[in-house]
Amino acid sequence: MSRIFHQAPKAREVILAVALFLLAGICEAVTLPRTTIRALTLPNGLQACLVEDRGAPVVNVQVWYHVGSKNEVPGRTGFAHLFEHLMFEGTTNIGADQFSDYVIRSGGVDNAYTTEDSTVFWETTPSSQLPVVLWLEADRMRHLDITETAFNNEREVVEEERRLKFDNPPYGTVVETLYQHAYSVHPYQHMTIGSMHDLDNARLEDIRDFYDTYYEPNNATVVVVGDMDPQETETMIRKYFGPLERGTHLPTNHIRQEPPQTAERVVKLSLNVALPAFVEGYHMPADGTPDAYPLRLASNILSEGESSRIYRRLVYDKQIALEAQSTGNFTEDPNLFFVFAVMNQGHTPAEGEAEVEAELTRLKTQTVSNDELQKAKNETLRDFILSRQTVQTRGEELGYAAVILKDANLVNTEPARFLAVTPADIQRVAQKYFVAQNLTLVEVYTKSAVGEKQASEQGAGEQ
Amino acid sequence: MSAPADQRGAIPGQMSFRAQRGISLCAGVDRSPSQSREVGAKKNQSEIPRCARNDIKAAARQLTGRTPKGYLFCLAVLLFAPLALARDFPPEPLPPKPLVLPAPALRVLPNGLKVVVIERHLLPILTLRLVVKSGAESDPVTLPGTAQLVSALLTEGTSTRNASQISEAIDSIGGLVDAGADWDESYVSLSVLNDHEDLAFDLLSDMVIHPTFLPSEVERKRKQTLSGLEVVRDDPDYVADAALRRLAFLGTSYGHPEDGTISSVRRMTPEDLRAFYNNHYQPSNAVLAIVGDIDTGEAFELAEKRFGAWTNRATPLIPAASPAVGSHRIVAIDKPDAVQTEIRIGNLGVPRQSPDYLALSVADQILGGPSENRLFKALRSHEGLTYEASSELLSYQTAGVWLAKTFTRTPETMKSVHLALEQIKRMHDHPITPQELETAQGYLIGHLALDFETSEGVASQTLELLVYNLPLDYWNRFPEKIRALTAEEVWNAARQRLAADNSIIVLVGNLSGFEKDLKKLGPVQFIPLAEVDFGSEELVPSGGRAPQRK
């Protein structure tokens, strides 16, 4: 596969300032390990971020395509994810389903996932497999070969996935309902899995167009973390990905942004579940923006650990909920800050909502103590450190920083953004975002066991 | 960024910084069922279609060997040259790197507590994991769920700290605590940043040695557990697993739900919990693993300081071995609002220490593991009937079951059942191929490097050996043992387990969609979901009406 490169520019090698920083307040003895990133851009637009990590003889490769379900148009929901499945169905060079075999016979694992914003393919293998994996990824970036049979088959597989994760389990459709109502124009309105109707209507003809639009080197970022020499890996990347031609019709920003919500929206669902529940979604800003950091810490204060406020109030003290949590779904475009609870038997969603409201009000009216904020920061830093334990989670963070946050070096600098948050910041974001006009609420009621039993008994009597 | 759907069982090593933990309402979508790399986690992948490339490689090998047969082979391949030459092939891998497994330091304290230390200085983090070698299998027969409730209460109060003080102490230093009970073990683990090691040892030993089982805390956990049990009763995946377990592990101490039943959890008293605790939580029945950024000498010192005074009461009562497992039957649980049917097929397996365990593990890889997965190929790759089809060995101290599982849309239920049974029959009737063997061996051996990547991984691999009394050099010898297995040995191990044609089949779904065809398979026991009682070996309330056979 050796070809002549077009004037390969010297790697834009980013050697980041060596600055092991101490985490003031958390513990003097702990230093966060720094990540040295070798970043490069090929003439065809492909980006790559390489990190050497000799902790174990394993390597993780990820290819991030900057396309997710938010790039889908009405009537074509679920297409980005369906396409992800097709990427395993063979190329002009290797047969259907051979891809994973190359990985697995070495002891490695591979998979892929699709989110609202991106589609990510990854492999974690013994480090000796690195050239094989890079070749395989380069191969399927431009040489996919999909048959009608494979397409129809995978569509059915994806429909089973939808049934498994959304249609069959208890509470499976609650979040889908929330997004349908919280968004009116932005494509976050629909789930990444897509609607059954649209999946049914997906056509093979659409495949080529989607592939040629989004699966191009200039829309992709290759991440390699692990037991490898970055210089040698760069050579391999140039060899395998370099010959691929730059795509020509990557669409520029066509995503309609959501207008501000002006009034509270409430949806009531009656489901075949044992316990009532509710989910609140407050619109909040995109990930990486200044307000995202205090919001993340607010989420910790509200529900991280058994000493957190919402857990304490709803689950421990009042014992009205089985589980109660808050969490932000931080994404490239503005998304929702969730608070949800599954109520204990005999307790209504309204009771839970009132208790959550009391906690949100407390956050808005009283500044958190320095100790409580420090606790939230410590938890964040712990997660930050734990996420560096495997080459795969390191690759994940790196790809996310590079592709979604547009700054790979955030894997080093982001903790400082959390540490800089003050009690006043927490109060300010709570006052700004946790307001009724910004809220969509989904209440889940049970088709009560008693009621249903009576109904079916009555039904039987009538027959 | 959506979190992967299955974050519940994530261990710290798998945690993504942005991942959500706890109950996740935001389901992500993956190409294959499991995105996790947990130790022992399965991911289903498809069988490789043998293609021209392998033929060419084989031919090339033959050619260099200069056997007459080799030339013929090569000629045959050349006939297809136009097709073959149009293709490009992946490069060869780099030479494999030797895997050096960390050697854990082991010391037994005078009270019998085994202490294992694994130094890992890559990150400033320390994990302590205390394992008691008794889990749900040691639940009193009438009180399933005892082991889990006991472990859940360890974090809820000691003689010197109440529940709030414990959670406050852990949360304020950014610590992460987890307590639970599985089969054959109960555990508490605590991860902290390394400058809080003394507090970590203090807290962990306090929770393990001095729990109080305060009635008010027992009531809280009881209520929470009951709510959880009510929710999962509507989850077809849970119901299918629990029902299959009940039937397949019939007559053993592994048949009940490990999280208990609504009736057993209602009945448990603080005294029941204390009795379990007193019997099983003893240093001679426990292992403490210390992994991470700590010096071995210091680790032993801290272990001695905090756990040295822990005393034994009496020899723990361990349930008697009863390797009998259930025999052929078909149970269908009706959930009329289901759009998919959960399918479970149980067959004989082996206990963890069985000499056949490794051979059967290879067979299991071929039937439903990540490599050469026959079930995945038959049900997903070829037919698009499911998102997942896999098998696994449930291998415990004294009993084992070989489980196959899948699910499908209601109208395809019987087709899927037949295809899965066909693969099980094929495993019994026909030898496995050399290629299948080679791929399964390659996966199991190569995957060790991934299993030992993190401190948590090293700890779990080591603890498994200590819980199941396996030799400490087990993993070092694992590659040579796997490589030595022949196709014949692997097939024999599988064939023996499948010989009785003993498949236990459990279906959970909308019966009206497949009831008629199911009956053609044999006598079926039909149970409406609301009537299922996991507390009973018959799955219906004992003393109630006889199972309804149609």
Interface residues (C-beta under 8 A of the other chain):
Chain A: M1 I26 C27 E28 A29 V30 T31 L32 P33 G55 A56 P57 V58 H81 E84 H85 M87 F88 T92 N93 I94 G95 A96 D97 Q98 S100 D101 Y102 I104 R105 S106 G107 G108 V109 D110 N111 A112 Y113 T114 T115 E116 D117 T124 T125 P126 S127 S128 Q129 L130 P131 V132 W135 L136 D139 N152 N153 E154 R155 E156 V157 V158 E159 E160 E161 R163 L164 K165 F166 D167 N168 P169 P170 Y171 G172 V174 V175 T192 I193 D227 N272 V273 A274 L275 V279 D287 E304 G305 E306 S307 S308 V315 Y316 Q319 L322 E323 Q325 T327 N329 F330 T331 F338 F340 V342 N344 Q345 D371 Q374 K375 N378 E379 T380 L381 R382 D383 F384 I385 L386 S387 R388 Q389 T390 V391 Q392 T393 E396 E397 Y400 I404 A449 K453
Chain B: M1 S2 P4 A5 P12 G13 Q14 M15 S16 F17 R18 Q20 G22 I23 L25 C26 A27 G28 V29 D30 R31 S32 S34 Q35 R37 K43 Q45 S46 E47 I48 P49 C51 R53 A86 R87 D88 F89 P90 P91 E92 P93 L94 P95 P96 K97 L99 L122 L123 P124 I125 T155 A163 S164 S167 E168 I170 D171 S172 I173 G174 G175 L176 S191 L193 N194 D195 H196 R220 K223 Q224 L226 S227 G228 E230 V231 R233 D234 D235 P236 D237 D337 A338 V339 Q340 P370 S371 K377 R380 S381 H382 E383 G384 L385 T386 Y387 E388 F407 T408 R409 E438 T439 G442 Y443 L444 I445 G446 H447 L448 A449 L450 F452 E453 T454 S455 E456 A530
